[in-house]
């Protein structure tokens, strides 16, 4: 088993903030008013990151 990332989901007013802390120490942040949209964006970005 390998640690990939830690994900935080925060609601800030009307926006959802998703922070992804990757195993390499970097952090990515995604913002959107729609939870499904922000999660989709995050998953696509993570898939791209894992393919590299």
C-alpha positions as a LaTeX table, in Angstrom:
\begin{tabular}{lrrr}
\hline
Residue & $x$ (\AA) & $y$ (\AA) & $z$ (\AA) \\
\hline
Unk1 & 0.00 & 0.00 & 0.00 \\
Unk2 & 1.29 & 3.46 & $-0.93$ \\
Unk3 & 0.17 & 6.85 & 0.43 \\
Unk4 & $-1.08$ & 8.95 & $-2.49$ \\
Unk5 & $-2.75$ & 12.03 & $-1.00$ \\
Unk6 & $-4.84$ & 13.61 & 1.72 \\
Unk7 & $-7.96$ & 15.51 & 0.62 \\
Unk8 & $-9.69$ & 18.36 & 2.51 \\
Unk9 & $-13.14$ & 19.56 & 1.44 \\
Unk10 & $-14.22$ & 22.90 & 2.90 \\
Unk11 & $-17.31$ & 25.02 & 2.26 \\
Unk12 & $-16.39$ & 28.72 & 2.32 \\
Unk13 & $-19.56$ & 30.75 & 1.90 \\
Unk14 & $-21.01$ & 29.66 & $-1.43$ \\
Unk15 & $-17.79$ & 28.03 & $-2.71$ \\
Unk16 & $-16.31$ & 24.61 & $-2.08$ \\
Unk17 & $-12.57$ & 24.49 & $-1.58$ \\
Unk18 & $-10.80$ & 21.18 & $-2.16$ \\
Unk19 & $-7.16$ & 20.94 & $-1.06$ \\
Unk20 & $-5.13$ & 17.94 & $-2.06$ \\
Unk21 & $-1.89$ & 17.29 & $-0.18$ \\
Unk22 & 0.20 & 14.95 & $-2.33$ \\
Unk23 & 2.77 & 12.46 & $-1.08$ \\
Unk24 & 5.57 & 14.50 & $-2.72$ \\
Unk25 & 4.74 & 17.43 & $-0.39$ \\
Unk26 & 2.94 & 19.63 & $-2.91$ \\
Unk27 & $-0.56$ & 20.99 & $-2.40$ \\
Unk28 & $-3.19$ & 21.62 & $-5.07$ \\
Unk29 & $-6.32$ & 23.68 & $-4.49$ \\
Unk30 & $-9.58$ & 23.66 & $-6.46$ \\
Unk31 & $-12.52$ & 26.08 & $-6.07$ \\
Unk32 & $-16.07$ & 25.90 & $-7.40$ \\
Unk33 & $-19.61$ & 26.69 & $-6.30$ \\
Unk34 & $-20.76$ & 23.20 & $-7.30$ \\
Unk35 & $-19.36$ & 20.29 & $-5.26$ \\
Unk36 & $-19.67$ & 17.76 & $-8.08$ \\
Unk37 & $-17.81$ & 20.07 & $-10.48$ \\
Unk38 & $-14.91$ & 20.69 & $-8.10$ \\
Unk39 & $-14.60$ & 16.97 & $-7.30$ \\
Unk40 & $-14.59$ & 16.09 & $-11.01$ \\
Unk41 & $-11.86$ & 18.68 & $-11.67$ \\
Unk42 & $-9.81$ & 17.29 & $-8.77$ \\
Unk43 & $-10.16$ & 13.65 & $-9.91$ \\
Unk44 & $-9.11$ & 14.49 & $-13.48$ \\
Unk45 & $-6.07$ & 16.40 & $-12.19$ \\
Unk46 & $-5.12$ & 13.52 & $-9.86$ \\
Unk47 & $-5.42$ & 11.02 & $-12.70$ \\
Unk48 & $-3.09$ & 13.17 & $-14.80$ \\
Unk49 & $-0.67$ & 13.43 & $-11.88$ \\
Unk50 & $-0.64$ & 9.64 & $-11.36$ \\
Unk51 & $-0.09$ & 8.99 & $-15.09$ \\
Unk52 & 3.13 & 11.03 & $-15.08$ \\
\hline
\end{tabular}
